Amino acid sequence: MLLRGLHSYVTISLTTRRLLPSNRVRDRNDTPYSWNLSFLSKLKYIYLLFCVLILLEGCATTEPQIKESKNFQNESEMVWPPPPYPAKIRFVRSISSFFDFGAKKNWLEKVIDSLAGKEETENLMLRPHGIYVQEDKIYVTDPGLFLVHVFDQRKKKYFKITEAKNQHLISPIGIAVDTTGKIYVSDSYLRKIFIFNTEGNYLGEIGSNNLFKRPTGLAIYKNRIYVVDTLESQIKVFSKDSGKLLFSFGENGTEFGKFHFPTHIFIDDVEDYIYITDSLNFRIQIFDTAGNFISSFGQLGDALGNFSKPKGIAVDSDGHIYVTDSDFDVVQIFDRNGTLLLVFGGTGVKEGHFLVPGGIFIDKKDYIYVADSYNRRIQIFKYIKT
């Protein structure tokens, strides 16, 4: 059980050599044929060396999927609540680019990138927002760069999704991945849901100007796609197979079951509950998968346990509800009744602190991924079960 009301904002800082042709003086006994033969021999050895380097690059061993930060001296200073209370949340690490996984470009990639004028900062995040994690891959929408980042922790690979057929992504917000590896991305400006394969290649799309006003949050449950339409104040549910609209629920209002600019969504596929951040009603609403209202909690306020700008939402394996607040720069944890259990984070740039946190995701192992938008990174924490 998480300790109620306890929180902490404690954190801690954290030659190339050219091969030049020799000025060899030819002997009068040398023939063009003998000199060329020597030159070809050199080429052979260069080729063999090249092959050995490629093999060594391919045989490099991989590191653990989630490597914990070593930038702090005392691990107890990066847990919440602080000692002497039993720790429930532990900081693990932060990610700003694919280099943070220990990935390194081989010499050939560096040469190619250098010739192409690419810089090491190219794969950094600018404004990460939506986040989804499946097995070894972390998917992050970045509306600041108009793209989606895909990090493969095990293979130490990275790629980005920038286009959908002939359309360039403009405002990617929500993201989800199904069990087959298909990637679903909502673009709030283009008013569409784009579908990509595991390599990021375009497969199809759902939506139009007539169907969506501003699609944002996105979740997949079995053969259904749940889309938050923020300006419509409605949740729209589609068939994953056909892309057809199955049903919708919600409308603009303040009563239970109604919304005022909802933004984020999380589906707990264990208990089959849908959690919606009803942002401008400053509350969390819970529904069943058919769209029937179950419960609600939260209100506007500047005290802990209230909301100012609630955004991302997720649920851990014990049913605790995590909500990011981009005004408070914290993650608040509640039980199903809306009782505040714990708060972690705080305003700042150091590890364990946030600047305008956005999306949040919790995987099956209770690793917590937070899009720390204005710090241009993803921070990873761990829920410690008792």
N, C-alpha and C positions, 0 to 999 in steps of 0.2 A: 504494500500500500504506500502510495506516495505521501510524504509529509505535507500537510495542508498549509498553504499560505507562506511557506518558506521559500525564499529566493536569494539569489546572489548574483552580483554582477562582477565577480572576481575573475580575472584572467591574467595572463602574463605575456610580456612581449616575446616576442620572439626575434708550334711554329711550322708554320708550314714551310717546307723546303722544296724549292723548284729543282726539277731534273733538267739540267741544261746539256745540250750536246757538247761533247768534248772537242777541242780544237786539235784533232788528231792529224799529225803530219804523215801523209802517205809515203810509204817506201816505194822506191822505183819498181820493186818486184811485186808490189800489190797490183792486183787486177780488179776491175770493177766487180767481177763476179765474186771474188773472195771477200771484198768489203761488204757487199750486199748480204752475203751469207752470214757474216758476223752480225749485221744489223737485224736480220730475221731471227737469229738466236736470241738476241736481246728482247725482241718483241715477244718471243715465246715465253721467256721468263716473266715478263711483265704480265702477260695473260694468265700464267699460272698463279702469280701473286694475287691478281684480281679475283680469281676463282676461290682462292683460300680465304680472302677477306669476306667474300659473299657467304661462304660456308660458316665462318665464324660468326657473322652477323645473324645468320639463321639459327645457329645453335645456342644463342644467348639464353640464359635461364630467366624465367619470370619471377617476380617478387610476389608476396602475398597481395591479394586483391585490395585490401584496405590497410595501408601502412599508416600506423598511428604517428602523430606528430611527436618530434623530439625537441621541439622548440621551447618546452617548458621544463623546469628543473624538478618541480614537485608536482606529481600527478594529482595530488589531493587538492591543489589550488585550481584545478580545472574540472571540478565536479560540482553538482548542485543537488541538494543543498550542501553548504560547506560543512567541514568537520565542526563539531563531533557527531553530527547527524549522519545516518547511513546515506551514502551516495545513491541517487536514483538516475541522474543524467551525467554522462561523462563525455567530455570533448575528445574527439578522435583526430581530426585533421581538417584542413581546408584545401580547396582546389581552385586555382585560378586559370590553369591551362593544362594541356595534356602532358607537359613536362613534369607536373607534380606527381605523376604516376611513376616517375623514374624512366619515362620514355626518352630515348635519345635518337636523334637522326644519325644514320650512318654517313660515312664520308661522301658517298655518292649523292645522297639526298642533299647534303650541305652544299656540294658543288652545284647541283642543279638549282637549288633555291637561291644561291648566290648569283648565278648567272641570270636567274629570272628576277632578281631584285627583291626577293622576299626577305622579310625580317623575322627575328625570333619572336617578336611580339604579335605576330599575325594571328596566332591561335588563342590569344587571351580573350576572356569574356568582357563584355562592355556593360550590359544590363541584364543579367540572368533573371528569369522570372519563373516560368513553369519548369517543373522537374519531375522526371519519372525514372525509376530504376528497375531493371529486370536482369537478374543473374549478374553478369559481369559488366553490363553496360549502363552508363549514366546518360540520360537524354535531358538536354537543357534548352529551353527556348530563350532566345536573346533578341527581343524587339529592338534593342539599341543597335545591333548589327544586322538586323533583318534576316536572321538565320536560326538554325537549330544546331547545337553542338552535340556530337555523339562521342563519348569516351568509352573505349574498351579497356577495362582495367587489367584483364588477364593477358591480352595480347599486346597491351601498351600501344594501341592504335587509336587514331582519331580521324574523324571525317565530319564534314558539315553539310547540312542541307540548306540550299539557298533558293532553289527553284522548284516549281511544280509545273511540269510540262513547259509551256511558254510564258509562265507567270513567275515573276520574282516575288518571294515572300516579302511582305511589308511590315506586318505586325503580328508575328507568331506569339501566341500567348499560352494556350493550353496544350498539353501533350499527354498521350497515353500509348501504350504498346500492348497488343493482344498476345495470346499464348503462342501464336505462330511467328511472332516477331514483326508483324506489320506495325508501322508507326503512323499514328494519327495526330495531326497538328491543326489547331484552330488558328485562323488568321482573322483578327477582329476587323481589320480594314477591308480586306477582300471579301469578307463575309462568307467564308467557306471553311470546310473541314477537308484537309488534304491527306491522302493516304499514300504511304511509301513502303517499299519493301525493306528488308533488313539492311541492304546496302545504301538506302536512301534514294532509290530510284522511284519516280512517280508511278503510281498505280491507278489512282482515280481521285474523285472528289465528291463531296456532298455539299449542297447549298447553293444559294444565289441571293441577290438583293431582295427578292420577294420572300425568301424563307427565313433569313436571319437579319437582325438589325445590328447586333454586335456579339458574335460568338466568342466566348472566353474560356471558362473552365470546361474540362473535358474528362470523362471517365468511361471505362468499358466494364460491363458486367455481363458475363456469358456472351450471348449473341446480340447484345444491345450496346448502342453508343449513346451516352447521356451528355448533352451539350447545354451549358449555361448560356442563355441569351440575355446579356446584361441589360440592354436598352429595352428589351421586350419584357423584362422581369418575369422570365419563364424558363422552365427546363424542358427541352425537347429531346425526345427519345426516338432513335432510329434503329432499323434493322442493320446489323453489321454485314449481313450477307447481301441484301438488296440495296441498302442505302435509303430505303423508303421511311418516311415519317410514320411512326407507330402511334404515338400519343404525346401530349404535352400536359404539364401541370404547372399551376401557379399563375398569378397575374399581379399587377401592381397594386400594392396596398400594405396596410400595417397589421391586418389580422393574421392569426396563425394560418399557415399554408399559403400566404401571399408574400410577395417579395418587393423590395425597393432596391434596385440595382444589385442583384446577386452577382458574385464573381467566381468563387472557387467551389470545387466539388470533390468529395472523396467517397468511395463506396467500400464499405467493409464487407468483403465477400464471405466472411465467416458467419456474421449475424445477419447479413443481407440488409443492412441499413445504408441509407444515403445521407450524407452530411453536407449541408449547403451553407456557405458563408453569405448571409443576407446582409451585405455590407452597410447600406445606408439605413437599414433598420437596426444596425448594430447588435446583431444576434446570430446565433447558429440555429438552424432548423434541421430536424431529423425526420426522414420519411422512410417508408418501405420502398422496395424496388418497383412497386406499382404506382408510386406517387402519392400514397396516402400519408397524411400528416401524423407524426408520432409525438414529437415534443419539441420544445424550443427553450433556449436560455440565452441570457446576455442583455445588456443595455448600454446606452451611451454614458460615459463617465471617464474621469481621469484617475480613478483609483484602481488598484490591481483587482482583477476579476471583472472589470468593465471593459468596454471596447471603445476605441477611438477611430482606428482605420483597420478593421479586421480584414485579413486577406487569406493566405493559404490555410488549409485544414487537412489533418491526417489523423489516423487512429492507430495505436500500437496494439500488440497482441493481447494485452489485458483490457482493452476497451477504453483506455484513456484518450481523451480528445485534445489534440494539439492545435493551437490557433496562433498564427503570426499576426502581429499588429505593427504596421509600418510607421505608426506615429509614436508608439511606446518603444519601438525597436527591441521587442522581446518576443519570446514564445511563451504563451500561457497554456497550462495543462489543466483540464477539467475532467470530472467524472461525468457519467451519463446524466446526472441530475443538474449539472451546471455548477457544481461546487468547485471552487478553485483549489487545486492541489499543489501546484508548484509553478514558479516562473524562472526562466533562465534567459540570459542575454544581457541587454543593456546597450545604450548608445556608445559607439566607439569603433575604432578601426582595428583594434587588437583581436587576436583569436578569442572566440567565445563572445564577442560583441557584434552588434549589427548596425547597419545603416540602411533603413528602409527594407526590411526583409519582405520577400514576396511569397512564392510558392514553397510548399513543404511536402515531403514524401517520406513514408516509413516503410521499409522493406520487411520481408518475412523474418529476418533475423533481428528486427528492432533497431536497425541503424536508421538514424534520423537525418535527412538531407534538407538543408535550408538554403534557399536562394537568397544570398545576402547581396541584394541588388546593387546598392551604391558603393559597396566595397568590392564589387566586381568579382565575386567568388561564390563557391558553394561550400558551406560548412557542414561537417559531418559529426554527429553526436551518437551516443549509444544509450538506449534505455536499459538500465540494470535491473533485471527481474530479481525478486526475492524468493 
